Amino acid sequence: MRGVYGADPGVVDELAAEHVVLSYPVFQEVLGTPAVRGKEAVRAFIIRFGTRFQDCRITFHETVAGSNRVVLIWSCEVRQTFDSQQPELQRWGGITYI
């Protein structure tokens, strides 16, 4: 999470499988596709995100681990740096199932 929203594409090489899929409901509206698929596409997403948002702060509210799955409940706060005279604070959150 921090690697993706913290704009560190190196996290993809370190942790992701070739067939990695990054998907959030808002992707269809924002990206025109329901998911970003594969290491190169996820790396490109992270780089684009870093050019649009800065000062990312992620808070993990709860982590639930099962036999081979993890659920993260989190929130994110960033400064939007595009389409704006002055950076605007943006907030959102999610539940990530890994």
VENPE-V114344 format. One record per residue. N is the residue number from 1. SS is DSSP state (helix for helix, strand for strand, loop for the rest). OMEGA is omega in whole degrees, 0 to 359 (NA if undefined). Layout:
BEGIN
[[N/SS/OMEGA] [N/SS/OMEGA]]
END
This chain:
BEGIN
[[1/loop/182] [2/helix/178] [3/helix/180] [4/helix/184] [5/helix/174] [6/loop/176] [7/loop/176] [8/loop/182] [9/loop/178] [10/helix/179] [11/helix/179] [12/helix/180] [13/helix/184] [14/helix/191] [15/helix/190] [16/loop/172] [17/loop/180] [18/loop/185] [19/loop/182] [20/loop/177] [21/strand/176] [22/strand/186] [23/loop/173] [24/loop/181] [25/loop/182] [26/helix/182] [27/helix/180] [28/helix/181] [29/helix/186] [30/helix/185] [31/helix/183] [32/loop/178] [33/loop/183] [34/loop/184] [35/loop/172] [36/strand/188] [37/strand/176] [38/loop/185] [39/helix/182] [40/helix/180] [41/helix/179] [42/helix/177] [43/helix/179] [44/helix/177] [45/helix/181] [46/helix/180] [47/helix/178] [48/helix/179] [49/helix/181] [50/helix/178] [51/helix/182] [52/helix/184] [53/strand/179] [54/strand/176] [55/strand/182] [56/strand/174] [57/strand/178] [58/strand/176] [59/strand/175] [60/strand/184] [61/strand/179] [62/strand/176] [63/strand/179] [64/strand/181] [65/strand/176] [66/loop/183] [67/loop/177] [68/loop/179] [69/loop/177] [70/strand/174] [71/strand/178] [72/strand/173] [73/strand/191] [74/strand/171] [75/strand/185] [76/strand/176] [77/strand/182] [78/strand/174] [79/strand/178] [80/strand/185] [81/loop/179] [82/loop/178] [83/loop/183] [84/loop/175] [85/loop/181] [86/loop/180] [87/loop/180] [88/strand/177] [89/strand/178] [90/strand/178] [91/strand/171] [92/strand/180] [93/strand/181] [94/strand/173] [95/strand/182] [96/strand/180] [97/strand/182] [98/loop/NA]]
END
